[in-house]
């Protein structure tokens, strides 16, 4: 797949939708102060890892398309967020919560990899 204007537009549209979806989830969860922000980001990132794993398994033997650019790079790329994960971990460290920070970092990586692997296994080799 070449970098065409259609691909650029698909990534931009997916990015806008994914970013707004993350904003909506964070707002819904935090409007009543129910969950710490880093827990929400962990859940969003895990869901995104699973979805990207599903997509990666599904496209493993298919050519790349504009739809895949929309979903993978645009939608899921903006829904999930490594930078927020990193800053949340840093904030926990600066708040004097090193055990919680390490648990968050470790849990994010293990859960993310597990979710991606589960999604991939679910679809790899499917028609």
Beta strands, then each sheet from edge to edge (+ up, - down):
end
